[in-house]
Amino acid sequence: MNEKLSMSANKLVAFLQKPSSMFTKEDIISFIQQNDIRMVNFMYPAGDGRLKTLNFVITDLAYLNAILTCGERVDGSSLFSFIEAGSSDLYVIPRFRTAFVDPFAEIPTLSMLCSFFNKDGEPLESAPEHTLHKASKAFTKVTGMQFQAMGELEYYVIAPDAGVFEATDQRGYHESGPYAKFNEFRTQCMSYIAQAGGQIKYGHSEVGNFTLDGYIYEQNEIEFLPVDVEQAADQLMIAKWIIRNLAYKLGYNVTFAPKITAGKAGSGLHIHMRMMKDGKNVMLEDGALSQTARKAIAGMMELAPSITAFGNTNPTSYFRLVPHQESPTNVCWGDRNRSVLVRVPLGWSAKTDMCMLANPLEKESHFDTSIKQTVEMRSPDGSADLYQLLSGLAVACRHGFELDNALEIAERTYVNVNIHQKENEGKLKSLAQLPDSCEASADCLEKQRAVFEQYNVFSPAMIDGILRKLRSYKDRTLRADLKEDREAMLKLVHEYFHCG
């Protein structure tokens, strides 16, 4: 245990010699005192999906104890559209398990994510992080399992084109330098994210790669490891903040926007999920996808159109969700198939020890690879409200266990072919389609809102607010209207360039 903790990139974990989930107020104070920390930041996501920050200078121990214990007041009406100015005060209380040393601050600073509380000292029902807490709790109550998730964070880096070692257009997948220009930027981001407690699987350059008006646009991806769903959301939130801050420091621009120009790869936010019980991954049974996993998939098949309301939240989202772009358009699932909505990725189910075959000096390892199996939802993008999206997915997977015909739904929506090839058009026609606009997404959510409101997971006020926002775009025919209008499309992209 101590060896594992000492190897952690998170300075608090290494210093305190305990996992972040066990951090106490006493631990935070001890770290601050012994590491010359002079500032504390409270950070919290608002209705626009971005982290907000409140700075405290540490003048004495009594004041430090007061802010860690009592939190502080903030103006909720400036953070969330559903809060009226006449009764807008909220409390923000730090969650000690999220503490990390700010890698950008010149003054030594400790940052923590916060939870929102109302005037009565109760968790704010419509707060993003509390909604996810309720969704996770309801999932465990219904299924007896824990819901874990991780994200694939895709983004474009934009910088002036020096005109040397030009990369191949739309062929940037896993490219090395010097053809990939921003590998060092990505690895520095990964280092900072790990220092903030992020559990990273790997990073790499992605397919999208082009030049436009004297600038390089290079797509990159940082993929995380599965963790408790609440922790997964916190890690993604902090990661986006770190990537943007480092880009700003180095003079780059960065966007997580789902689409930035016509004909080039858009950026998704694929979410992998797995269910755990007694420390075991229950996604597999005798080397095959389990009935448990199929029930969860069935729930996602049923609620997929509504999940776009959380995961595809501005008009440019629906310029990415078009056929033949490795983005899903139909409600279906399959194995290792990138034309489906929910993909079951390759899961190390082969019976051979590949390490031993590649390295003849090695002995057989008997490594338990079943822990690696996940299923992947491919529709979300960088416009997503991370907490609402993961809440929606937890609700959907839970709903699969509440459906009497879940296994039949899973069977009916399974595909093992490319549904966009002409010979498979019969199968394509049998499948439901994802919404093609924010307004259509709102219609789907309104029809299915009762499932999301069950167990008081999503508050009615939150659902109403999401519906109002989606319908405010008035984009029902926008995708068709701008199909041939490149200039109008670029103007739209610019408007939502820094979404999420």
C-alpha positions as CSV (number, residue, x, y, z in Angstrom):
1,M,0.0,0.0,0.0
2,N,2.7,2.5,1.0
3,E,4.8,1.7,-2.1
4,K,1.7,2.3,-4.3
5,L,1.0,5.6,-2.5
6,S,4.6,6.9,-2.7
7,M,4.4,6.4,-6.5
8,S,1.3,8.5,-6.9
9,A,1.7,11.8,-8.8
10,N,-0.7,13.5,-6.5
11,K,1.4,15.3,-3.9
12,L,-1.2,15.1,-1.2
13,V,-1.5,11.3,-1.6
14,A,2.2,10.9,-1.5
15,F,2.7,13.2,1.5
16,L,-0.2,11.9,3.6
17,Q,0.3,8.3,2.6
18,K,-3.4,7.6,2.2
19,P,-5.8,7.5,-0.8
20,S,-7.6,10.7,-1.5
21,S,-11.0,9.1,-0.6
22,M,-9.7,9.1,3.0
23,F,-8.6,12.8,3.2
24,T,-9.9,14.6,6.3
25,K,-9.9,18.3,7.2
26,E,-7.0,17.6,9.6
27,D,-5.1,16.1,6.6
28,I,-5.7,19.2,4.5
29,I,-4.6,21.6,7.3
30,S,-1.5,19.5,7.9
31,F,-0.5,19.5,4.3
32,I,-1.0,23.3,4.0
33,Q,1.1,24.0,7.1
34,Q,4.0,21.7,6.2
35,N,4.2,22.6,2.5
36,D,4.1,26.4,2.8
37,I,0.7,26.6,1.0
38,R,-0.4,30.2,1.1
39,M,-3.6,30.2,-1.0
40,V,-6.7,28.0,-1.1
41,N,-9.0,27.9,-4.1
42,F,-12.6,26.6,-4.1
43,M,-13.7,25.5,-7.5
44,Y,-17.2,24.4,-8.7
45,P,-19.0,23.8,-12.0
46,A,-21.8,26.2,-13.0
47,G,-24.6,26.0,-15.4
48,D,-22.3,26.7,-18.4
49,G,-20.3,23.6,-17.6
50,R,-17.1,25.5,-16.7
51,L,-15.2,25.5,-13.4
52,K,-15.6,28.7,-11.3
53,T,-13.0,29.8,-8.7
54,L,-13.0,31.5,-5.4
55,N,-9.6,32.5,-3.9
56,F,-8.7,32.6,-0.2
57,V,-5.4,33.9,1.2
58,I,-4.4,31.9,4.3
59,T,-3.7,34.4,7.1
60,D,-4.0,32.2,10.1
61,L,-5.0,28.7,11.2
62,A,-8.4,29.8,12.6
63,Y,-9.4,31.3,9.3
64,L,-8.3,28.2,7.4
65,N,-10.3,26.0,9.8
66,A,-13.3,28.3,9.3
67,I,-13.4,28.1,5.5
68,L,-12.8,24.4,5.4
69,T,-15.5,23.8,7.9
70,C,-18.2,26.3,6.9
71,G,-17.4,27.0,3.2
72,E,-18.5,30.3,1.8
73,R,-21.5,32.0,0.3
74,V,-21.9,32.5,-3.5
75,D,-24.5,34.1,-5.8
76,G,-26.4,31.1,-7.2
77,S,-28.3,33.3,-9.7
78,S,-25.0,34.1,-11.4
79,L,-24.1,30.4,-11.6
80,F,-27.4,28.7,-12.6
81,S,-30.3,30.0,-14.7
82,F,-32.9,28.2,-12.6
83,I,-32.1,30.2,-9.4
84,E,-33.9,33.5,-8.9
85,A,-32.0,36.6,-7.9
86,G,-34.4,37.2,-5.0
87,S,-33.3,34.1,-3.2
88,S,-29.9,33.3,-4.8
89,D,-27.5,32.7,-1.9
90,L,-25.9,29.3,-1.9
91,Y,-23.1,27.7,0.2
92,V,-20.1,26.0,-1.4
93,I,-18.4,23.4,0.8
94,P,-15.1,21.8,-0.2
95,R,-14.8,18.1,-0.9
96,F,-11.5,17.2,0.7
97,R,-11.0,14.1,-1.5
98,T,-10.6,16.4,-4.6
99,A,-7.7,18.5,-3.2
100,F,-4.7,19.1,-5.5
101,V,-1.8,21.6,-5.7
102,D,-2.5,24.1,-8.5
103,P,0.3,23.5,-11.1
104,F,-0.2,27.0,-12.6
105,A,-0.2,29.2,-9.5
106,E,2.9,31.3,-8.7
107,I,1.8,31.5,-5.1
108,P,1.7,27.9,-3.6
109,T,-2.0,27.1,-3.9
110,L,-4.2,24.2,-2.9
111,S,-7.5,23.8,-4.9
112,M,-10.6,21.7,-4.1
113,L,-13.9,21.1,-5.9
114,C,-17.0,22.0,-3.9
115,S,-20.6,20.9,-3.4
116,F,-23.5,23.3,-3.3
117,F,-25.9,23.6,-0.4
118,N,-29.1,25.6,0.0
119,K,-30.1,28.1,2.7
120,D,-31.2,25.2,5.0
121,G,-27.9,23.5,4.8
122,E,-29.2,20.7,2.5
123,P,-27.5,19.6,-0.8
124,L,-28.9,21.7,-3.7
125,E,-31.1,19.2,-5.5
126,S,-30.3,20.6,-9.0
127,A,-26.6,20.9,-8.4
128,P,-24.6,19.0,-11.0
129,E,-22.4,17.0,-8.6
130,H,-25.4,16.2,-6.3
131,T,-27.4,14.9,-9.2
132,L,-24.6,12.5,-10.0
133,H,-24.4,11.4,-6.4
134,K,-28.1,10.6,-6.4
135,A,-27.8,8.7,-9.7
136,S,-24.9,6.6,-8.4
137,K,-26.7,5.9,-5.2
138,A,-29.9,4.9,-7.0
139,F,-27.9,2.6,-9.3
140,T,-26.4,0.7,-6.4
141,K,-29.8,0.6,-4.6
142,V,-31.5,-1.1,-7.5
143,T,-28.7,-3.4,-8.7
144,G,-26.5,-4.0,-5.7
145,M,-23.5,-3.0,-7.9
146,Q,-21.2,0.0,-8.2
147,F,-21.2,2.0,-11.4
148,Q,-17.8,3.0,-12.7
149,A,-16.9,5.2,-15.7
150,M,-14.1,6.8,-17.6
151,G,-13.9,9.3,-20.5
152,E,-12.0,9.7,-23.7
153,L,-11.3,13.4,-23.8
154,E,-10.7,14.6,-27.4
155,Y,-9.7,18.1,-28.3
156,Y,-8.0,20.1,-31.0
157,V,-4.8,22.2,-30.5
158,I,-4.5,25.2,-32.8
159,A,-1.3,27.1,-33.5
160,P,0.4,28.9,-36.4
161,D,1.6,26.5,-39.2
162,A,5.4,26.6,-39.6
163,G,5.1,24.6,-42.8
164,V,7.6,21.8,-41.8
165,F,7.0,18.1,-41.5
166,E,3.4,18.5,-42.5
167,A,1.1,15.7,-41.3
168,T,-1.2,13.8,-43.6
169,D,-4.7,15.3,-43.6
170,Q,-7.1,13.2,-41.5
171,R,-4.4,10.6,-40.9
172,G,-3.1,11.7,-37.5
173,Y,-4.1,8.6,-35.5
174,H,-1.3,7.8,-33.0
175,E,1.2,9.9,-35.1
176,S,4.6,10.6,-33.6
177,G,6.7,13.7,-33.8
178,P,7.7,15.6,-35.8
179,Y,4.6,15.1,-37.9
180,A,2.5,15.4,-34.7
181,K,3.4,18.8,-33.3
182,F,1.7,18.8,-29.9
183,N,2.8,15.5,-28.3
184,E,4.9,17.3,-25.7
185,F,2.0,19.6,-24.8
186,R,-0.3,16.6,-24.4
187,T,2.2,14.8,-22.1
188,Q,2.6,17.9,-20.0
189,C,-1.1,18.1,-19.6
190,M,-1.2,14.4,-18.6
191,S,1.5,15.1,-16.0
192,Y,-0.5,18.0,-14.5
193,I,-3.8,16.0,-14.6
194,A,-2.1,13.1,-12.7
195,Q,-0.7,15.6,-10.1
196,A,-4.3,16.7,-9.6
197,G,-5.4,13.1,-9.0
198,G,-6.5,12.0,-12.4
199,Q,-6.2,8.3,-13.2
200,I,-4.9,8.3,-16.8
201,K,-4.8,5.3,-19.1
202,Y,-2.9,6.9,-22.0
203,G,-2.7,9.8,-24.4
204,H,-2.2,10.0,-28.2
205,S,-2.7,12.1,-31.3
206,E,-6.0,11.4,-33.0
207,V,-7.3,11.2,-36.6
208,G,-8.2,14.9,-37.1
209,N,-5.3,16.8,-38.6
210,F,-5.5,19.7,-41.1
211,T,-4.4,23.2,-41.9
212,L,-6.7,26.2,-42.4
213,D,-5.8,29.9,-43.0
214,G,-2.2,29.5,-41.8
215,Y,-3.0,27.5,-38.7
216,I,-2.4,23.8,-37.8
217,Y,-5.4,22.0,-36.2
218,E,-4.3,18.8,-34.5
219,Q,-6.6,16.5,-32.7
220,N,-5.4,14.8,-29.5
221,E,-6.9,12.5,-26.9
222,I,-6.4,11.7,-23.2
223,E,-8.1,8.6,-22.0
224,F,-8.8,7.8,-18.4
225,L,-9.1,4.6,-16.3
226,P,-12.4,3.4,-14.9
227,V,-13.1,4.8,-11.4
228,D,-16.2,5.5,-9.3
229,V,-18.6,7.5,-11.5
230,E,-18.5,10.6,-9.3
231,Q,-14.7,10.6,-9.3
232,A,-14.8,10.1,-13.1
233,A,-16.7,13.4,-13.5
234,D,-14.4,15.3,-11.2
235,Q,-11.3,14.1,-13.1
236,L,-12.7,15.1,-16.5
237,M,-13.8,18.5,-15.1
238,I,-10.3,19.2,-13.8
239,A,-8.6,17.8,-16.9
240,K,-10.5,20.2,-19.2
241,W,-9.5,23.1,-16.9
242,I,-5.8,22.0,-17.0
243,I,-5.7,21.6,-20.8
244,R,-7.1,25.0,-21.4
245,N,-4.8,26.7,-18.8
246,L,-1.7,25.1,-20.1
247,A,-2.7,26.0,-23.7
248,Y,-3.2,29.6,-22.7
249,K,0.2,29.7,-20.9
250,L,2.0,28.4,-24.1
251,G,0.1,30.6,-26.5
252,Y,-2.0,27.8,-28.1
253,N,-5.7,27.7,-28.6
254,V,-7.7,24.6,-27.6
255,T,-11.3,23.5,-28.3
256,F,-13.4,20.6,-27.2
257,A,-16.1,21.5,-29.7
258,P,-17.9,18.6,-31.4
259,K,-17.3,20.1,-34.9
260,I,-14.9,22.8,-36.1
261,T,-15.2,22.6,-39.8
262,A,-17.0,20.6,-42.5
263,G,-15.4,17.4,-43.8
264,K,-12.9,17.0,-40.9
265,A,-13.1,14.7,-37.9
266,G,-15.2,16.1,-35.0
267,S,-14.3,15.6,-31.3
268,G,-16.4,13.2,-29.2
269,L,-16.4,12.4,-25.5
270,H,-16.8,8.7,-25.5
271,I,-17.7,7.3,-22.1
272,H,-16.7,3.7,-21.1
273,M,-18.6,2.0,-18.3
274,R,-18.4,-1.1,-16.2
275,M,-20.3,-2.5,-13.2
276,M,-18.5,-3.9,-10.2
277,K,-19.6,-6.1,-7.3
278,D,-17.4,-7.2,-4.4
279,G,-14.4,-5.9,-6.3
280,K,-15.1,-8.0,-9.4
281,N,-16.1,-6.8,-12.9
282,V,-19.4,-8.3,-13.8
283,M,-19.4,-7.3,-17.5
284,L,-18.2,-10.8,-18.5
285,E,-19.4,-14.3,-17.8
286,D,-17.4,-17.3,-19.0
287,G,-15.4,-15.0,-21.3
288,A,-18.5,-13.6,-23.0
289,L,-20.5,-10.4,-22.4
290,S,-22.7,-11.2,-19.4
291,Q,-26.5,-10.9,-19.1
292,T,-25.9,-8.2,-16.5
293,A,-24.0,-6.1,-19.1
294,R,-26.7,-6.7,-21.7
295,K,-29.4,-5.4,-19.4
296,A,-27.4,-2.2,-18.9
297,I,-27.0,-1.9,-22.6
298,A,-30.7,-2.4,-23.1
299,G,-31.3,0.6,-20.8
300,M,-29.0,2.7,-22.8
301,M,-30.8,1.6,-26.0
302,E,-34.1,2.7,-24.5
303,L,-32.9,6.1,-23.3
304,A,-30.3,6.9,-25.9
305,P,-32.3,9.6,-27.6
306,S,-32.8,11.5,-24.3
307,I,-29.1,11.1,-23.3
308,T,-28.2,13.5,-26.1
309,A,-29.9,16.2,-24.0
310,F,-27.0,15.9,-21.6
311,G,-24.2,14.9,-23.9
312,N,-24.9,16.9,-27.1
313,T,-25.9,20.3,-25.9
314,N,-25.4,22.8,-28.7
315,P,-26.3,23.0,-32.4
316,T,-22.8,22.0,-33.7
317,S,-23.2,18.6,-31.8
318,Y,-25.6,17.5,-34.5
319,F,-23.1,18.3,-37.3
320,R,-20.9,15.6,-35.8
321,L,-23.7,13.0,-35.5
322,V,-23.9,12.2,-39.2
323,P,-23.4,8.9,-41.1
324,H,-19.9,7.8,-42.4
325,Q,-17.9,9.8,-39.8
326,E,-17.3,7.1,-37.2
327,S,-20.1,8.9,-35.2
328,P,-23.3,7.1,-34.3
329,T,-26.6,8.1,-35.8
330,N,-28.7,5.0,-34.9
331,V,-29.7,3.3,-31.7
332,C,-27.8,0.0,-31.8
333,W,-24.8,-1.8,-30.2
334,G,-22.1,-4.2,-31.3
335,D,-18.7,-5.7,-30.7
336,R,-15.7,-3.8,-31.9
337,N,-17.9,-1.9,-34.3
338,R,-17.3,1.8,-34.7
339,S,-20.6,2.5,-36.6
340,V,-22.7,1.7,-33.5
341,L,-23.9,3.8,-30.6
342,V,-22.7,1.5,-27.8
343,R,-19.6,-0.5,-28.6
344,V,-18.2,-3.5,-26.8
345,P,-14.4,-2.9,-27.3
346,L,-11.8,-5.6,-27.6
347,G,-11.5,-7.1,-24.1
348,W,-8.4,-9.3,-23.8
349,S,-10.6,-12.5,-24.0
350,A,-8.0,-14.4,-26.0
351,K,-6.7,-17.5,-24.2
352,T,-3.1,-16.9,-25.0
353,D,-0.5,-15.0,-22.9
354,M,0.5,-12.4,-25.5
355,C,3.3,-11.0,-23.3
356,M,5.0,-14.4,-23.2
357,L,4.6,-14.8,-27.0
358,A,6.2,-11.4,-27.6
359,N,8.9,-11.9,-25.0
360,P,10.0,-15.6,-24.9
361,L,12.1,-15.0,-21.7
362,E,8.9,-14.3,-19.8
363,K,6.9,-16.9,-17.8
364,E,3.2,-17.2,-18.1
365,S,1.6,-14.4,-16.1
366,H,-2.0,-15.7,-15.4
367,F,-3.1,-12.0,-15.4
368,D,-6.8,-11.5,-14.8
369,T,-7.8,-9.5,-17.8
370,S,-11.6,-9.6,-17.1
371,I,-11.2,-6.4,-15.1
372,K,-10.6,-4.5,-18.3
373,Q,-13.9,-5.1,-20.0
374,T,-16.1,-2.1,-20.5
375,V,-18.9,-0.9,-22.8
376,E,-18.6,2.5,-24.6
377,M,-21.2,5.1,-25.3
378,R,-20.1,7.0,-28.4
379,S,-22.6,9.8,-28.9
380,P,-21.5,12.4,-26.3
381,D,-19.2,15.2,-27.2
382,G,-17.2,18.0,-25.5
383,S,-20.3,20.2,-25.1
384,A,-21.7,17.8,-22.5
385,D,-22.4,18.8,-18.9
386,L,-20.2,16.1,-17.4
387,Y,-22.2,15.5,-14.3
388,Q,-25.5,15.5,-16.1
389,L,-24.2,13.2,-18.8
390,L,-22.7,10.6,-16.3
391,S,-25.9,10.9,-14.3
392,G,-28.0,10.1,-17.4
393,L,-25.8,7.1,-18.2
394,A,-26.1,5.8,-14.7
395,V,-29.9,6.2,-14.9
396,A,-30.0,4.4,-18.3
397,C,-27.9,1.5,-17.1
398,R,-30.1,1.2,-13.9
399,H,-33.2,1.4,-16.1
400,G,-32.1,-1.7,-17.9
401,F,-32.6,-3.7,-14.7
402,E,-36.1,-2.4,-14.4
403,L,-37.2,-3.5,-17.9
404,D,-38.9,-6.9,-18.1
405,N,-37.8,-7.3,-21.7
406,A,-34.3,-6.0,-21.4
407,L,-32.6,-9.0,-22.9
408,E,-35.0,-9.0,-25.8
409,I,-34.2,-5.3,-26.4
410,A,-30.5,-6.0,-26.3
411,E,-31.0,-8.8,-28.9
412,R,-33.1,-6.7,-31.2
413,T,-30.7,-3.8,-31.3
414,Y,-27.5,-5.8,-31.7
415,V,-25.6,-5.4,-35.0
416,N,-22.5,-7.2,-36.2
417,V,-22.2,-5.4,-39.6
418,N,-21.5,-1.9,-40.9
419,I,-25.1,-0.6,-41.0
420,H,-24.3,2.1,-43.5
421,Q,-23.3,-0.3,-46.2
422,K,-26.0,-0.8,-48.9
423,E,-26.4,-4.6,-48.3
424,N,-27.4,-3.8,-44.7
425,E,-30.0,-1.1,-45.3
426,G,-32.8,-3.4,-44.1
427,K,-31.2,-3.6,-40.6
428,L,-30.6,0.1,-40.7
429,K,-34.2,0.9,-41.3
430,S,-35.2,-1.3,-38.3
431,L,-33.2,0.9,-35.9
432,A,-34.3,4.0,-34.1
433,Q,-32.4,7.2,-34.9
434,L,-30.7,9.7,-32.6
435,P,-32.1,13.2,-32.6
436,D,-30.8,15.6,-35.3
437,S,-31.0,18.8,-33.4
438,C,-31.2,20.3,-29.9
439,E,-34.9,20.8,-30.3
440,A,-35.4,17.2,-31.3
441,S,-33.3,16.1,-28.3
442,A,-35.5,18.2,-26.0
443,D,-38.6,16.4,-27.4
444,C,-37.1,13.0,-26.6
445,L,-36.1,14.1,-23.0
446,E,-39.6,15.5,-22.4
447,K,-41.1,12.1,-23.4
448,Q,-38.8,10.1,-21.1
449,R,-38.2,12.6,-18.3
450,A,-40.1,10.5,-15.7
451,V,-37.3,7.8,-15.8
452,F,-34.6,10.4,-15.1
453,E,-36.7,12.0,-12.3
454,Q,-37.3,8.6,-10.6
455,Y,-35.6,8.3,-7.2
456,N,-35.4,12.1,-7.3
457,V,-32.2,11.8,-9.4
458,F,-32.8,14.7,-11.8
459,S,-34.9,17.4,-10.2
460,P,-37.9,18.6,-12.3
461,A,-36.3,22.1,-12.2
462,M,-33.1,20.8,-13.8
463,I,-35.0,19.0,-16.5
464,D,-37.1,22.1,-17.2
465,G,-33.9,24.1,-17.4
466,I,-32.3,21.7,-19.9
467,L,-35.5,21.7,-22.1
468,R,-35.6,25.5,-22.1
469,K,-31.9,25.8,-23.1
470,L,-32.1,23.2,-25.9
471,R,-35.3,24.7,-27.4
472,S,-33.8,28.2,-27.2
473,Y,-31.5,27.3,-30.1
474,K,-34.4,26.9,-32.6
475,D,-32.2,24.6,-34.6
476,R,-34.8,22.0,-35.8
477,T,-33.8,22.4,-39.5
478,L,-30.4,24.0,-39.0
479,R,-28.4,21.0,-40.2
480,A,-30.2,20.8,-43.5
481,D,-30.3,24.6,-43.9
482,L,-26.5,25.0,-43.6
483,K,-25.5,21.8,-45.5
484,E,-24.0,23.8,-48.4
485,D,-23.3,27.1,-46.6
486,R,-19.7,26.8,-45.4
487,E,-19.4,30.4,-44.3
488,A,-22.5,30.1,-42.1
489,M,-21.3,26.8,-40.7
490,L,-17.9,28.4,-39.7
491,K,-19.8,31.3,-38.0
492,L,-21.8,28.8,-36.0
493,V,-18.7,26.8,-35.0
494,H,-17.0,30.1,-33.9
495,E,-20.0,30.8,-31.7
496,Y,-19.7,27.5,-29.8
497,F,-15.9,27.1,-30.1
498,H,-15.3,27.1,-26.3
499,C,-18.3,24.9,-25.2
500,G,-18.4,22.8,-22.1
